[in-house]
Amino acid sequence: MNRFPLVMLSSLVVLAAWAETPPKKETSVKPGINKNFLSSDLIIEDWLGRFEVESREVYHCQDEVLKLLEIEPGSTVADVGAGTGLYMEPFAKAVGEKGKVYAVDISEAFIKHLNTRREKKDLKQVEIVLCAEDSVKLPEASTDLVFICDTYHHFEFPKSTLASIWKALKPGGRIALIDFERIPGVSREWLLGHVRAGKEVFRKEIEDAGFKLVKELTVEGFKENYFLIFEKPKVS
């Protein structure tokens, strides 16, 4: 009896089963970090009072941050973790009518607020995107700059999220990362408990995802934040 067909059939069954098995999900680096943002009880006014206030460095230093980003008219910027929309209008102005801004967030309450803000300001170049916990949900090779402001430490699945950012960025596209310095014995207790790791750890995670650190920028008003620029290498 010729067993070859049976062997082939068995192999095909194994391959089919493997193809139907979903890839193993990345383990959360900090379970529950986004619990507040995913809550149906989220009150926008409370977060406006936290995010858009002079005591917050990225609010107080907004003009300097925008200047250092050197955004070109007609380009595409993705604000990942857009929150209440602090940078949405300035980004829209920077890219101009021929450019595009993706305001990306994981919170449905923030998404609703961002849509209202966009319509009120008539920001036609802005598209609001509800992302997933492990993906920014942006079109492939669509973006020149991904802006991650006080948000990277909220990436519960950084490897998967960075992989989605890699796909979304054009070759030569940039990541602008602003996050908190986490230095034991120096940083505030709240910050030490809230932010899972320091700058060097986050830098390594982004470099391990294939991005190249280009430079660290100095913002005069930053005391607790740092500002790094990474690049997706161009294909040679």
C-alpha positions in Angstrom: 0.0 0.0 0.0 1.3 3.4 -0.9 1.4 5.5 2.3 2.6 8.7 0.6 -0.9 10.2 0.2 -1.6 9.5 3.9 1.6 11.2 5.0 0.8 14.2 2.8 -2.7 14.4 4.2 -1.4 14.3 7.8 1.0 17.1 7.0 -1.7 19.2 5.5 -3.9 18.7 8.6 -1.0 19.8 10.9 -0.3 22.9 8.7 -3.9 23.8 8.6 -4.1 23.6 12.4 -1.0 25.7 12.8 -2.4 28.4 10.4 -5.6 28.6 12.4 -3.7 29.0 15.7 -3.5 32.7 16.6 0.0 34.0 17.4 0.8 34.1 21.1 -0.2 37.4 22.7 2.5 39.5 24.2 2.5 39.5 28.0 1.5 42.8 29.6 4.4 44.7 31.0 2.1 46.5 33.5 -1.5 45.1 33.8 -4.1 47.7 34.5 -2.0 50.8 33.5 -4.8 52.0 31.3 -7.7 51.1 33.6 -8.7 54.8 34.2 -8.8 55.6 30.5 -10.8 52.6 29.6 -13.4 53.3 32.2 -17.0 54.1 31.1 -17.0 56.6 34.0 -14.2 58.7 32.7 -15.0 62.4 33.1 -13.3 64.6 30.4 -13.3 67.7 32.5 -11.2 66.0 35.1 -8.5 65.1 32.6 -8.6 68.5 31.0 -7.7 69.8 34.4 -4.8 67.4 34.6 -3.5 67.5 31.0 -4.0 71.1 30.0 -2.6 73.1 32.9 0.5 75.2 33.3 2.0 72.9 35.9 2.4 70.2 33.3 5.7 70.5 31.5 4.5 69.4 28.0 1.7 72.0 28.2 3.9 74.8 29.5 6.7 74.1 27.0 4.4 73.3 24.1 5.7 76.0 21.7 9.3 74.9 22.2 8.4 71.3 21.7 6.7 72.1 18.4 9.6 74.2 17.2 12.0 71.4 17.9 9.9 68.9 16.0 10.4 70.9 12.8 7.2 69.6 11.2 7.0 70.3 7.5 3.8 71.6 5.8 2.1 68.8 3.9 3.5 66.0 6.1 1.6 63.5 8.2 1.8 63.4 12.0 0.4 60.8 14.3 -0.2 61.8 17.9 -0.3 58.5 19.7 -2.0 58.9 23.0 -3.6 62.2 22.0 -5.7 62.3 25.2 -7.7 65.5 25.4 -6.2 66.9 22.2 -3.5 69.2 23.6 -1.3 69.0 20.5 -4.1 68.3 17.9 -4.7 71.9 16.8 -1.0 72.9 16.8 -0.2 69.8 14.7 -3.0 70.7 12.3 -1.7 74.2 11.9 1.9 72.9 11.4 1.0 70.4 8.6 -1.4 72.8 6.9 -4.4 72.0 4.8 -2.4 69.6 2.5 -1.1 67.6 5.5 -2.7 65.1 7.8 -2.9 64.5 11.5 -3.9 61.2 13.1 -5.1 61.8 16.7 -4.9 58.3 18.2 -6.1 57.1 21.6 -7.3 54.0 23.3 -10.1 55.7 25.3 -13.5 55.8 23.7 -14.3 58.8 25.9 -11.3 60.7 24.6 -12.1 59.7 21.1 -15.6 61.3 21.5 -14.1 64.4 22.9 -11.5 64.6 20.1 -14.2 64.3 17.5 -16.1 67.2 19.1 -13.0 69.3 19.3 -12.1 68.6 15.7 -15.5 69.6 14.5 -15.7 72.7 16.6 -12.3 73.9 15.3 -13.1 72.7 11.7 -9.9 70.7 11.5 -10.5 68.9 8.2 -6.9 67.5 8.1 -7.4 65.6 11.4 -8.5 62.0 11.5 -9.5 60.5 14.9 -8.4 56.9 15.4 -9.4 54.5 18.2 -6.4 52.3 18.7 -6.0 48.9 20.3 -4.0 48.0 23.4 -1.4 46.4 21.1 -1.6 48.4 17.9 -1.9 52.1 16.8 -4.2 51.0 14.0 -2.7 53.3 11.4 -2.4 52.6 7.6 0.9 51.1 6.4 3.6 53.6 5.5 1.3 56.5 6.1 3.1 58.6 8.6 6.2 60.9 8.7 6.2 61.5 12.5 4.8 59.5 15.4 4.6 61.7 18.5 4.4 59.8 21.8 4.1 62.3 24.7 3.9 61.1 28.3 2.3 58.0 26.8 5.0 55.3 26.2 4.9 54.2 29.8 1.2 53.4 29.1 2.1 51.0 26.3 1.0 47.8 28.0 2.3 45.7 25.0 5.3 47.7 23.8 6.7 45.1 21.4 3.4 44.7 19.5 2.6 48.5 19.6 6.1 49.4 18.3 5.7 46.8 15.5 2.5 48.6 14.5 4.3 51.9 14.6 7.1 50.5 12.4 4.5 49.5 9.8 2.8 52.9 10.0 5.9 55.0 9.5 7.4 55.7 6.1 11.1 54.9 5.6 13.0 57.7 7.2 10.0 58.6 9.4 10.6 59.6 13.0 9.4 58.8 16.5 9.4 61.7 18.9 9.4 60.3 22.5 8.7 62.5 25.5 8.4 60.7 28.8 9.3 61.0 32.4 12.8 60.6 33.9 12.5 57.7 36.4 15.5 57.9 38.8 15.2 56.1 42.1 16.1 58.5 44.9 15.5 61.5 42.7 12.1 61.2 41.0 8.8 61.8 42.9 7.3 58.7 44.6 4.2 58.9 42.4 6.3 58.8 39.3 8.4 55.9 40.6 5.3 53.9 41.2 3.5 54.9 38.0 6.3 54.7 35.3 7.6 51.2 35.0 11.1 52.0 33.8 13.6 54.7 33.0 14.9 56.3 29.9 17.5 53.7 29.1 15.0 50.8 29.2 12.5 52.6 26.9 15.3 53.6 24.6 16.5 50.0 24.3 13.0 48.7 23.6 12.6 51.2 20.8 16.0 50.4 19.3 15.3 46.7 19.6 12.2 47.3 17.5 14.5 48.5 14.7 14.6 52.2 15.2 17.7 54.3 15.5 18.2 57.0 18.1 19.0 60.2 16.3 19.4 62.7 19.1 18.2 63.8 22.5 16.7 67.3 22.5 17.0 69.8 25.3 13.9 71.7 26.4 14.7 74.4 28.9 11.4 74.0 30.8 11.7 70.2 31.2 12.7 69.1 34.8 11.0 65.7 34.9 10.7 64.9 31.1 13.2 63.9 28.5 12.8 64.2 24.7 14.3 61.6 22.3 14.1 61.4 18.5 14.3 58.0 16.7 14.2 57.2 13.0 13.1 54.3 10.9 16.0 53.6 8.7 15.5 54.2 5.0 15.8 51.1 2.8 19.2 51.1 1.1 
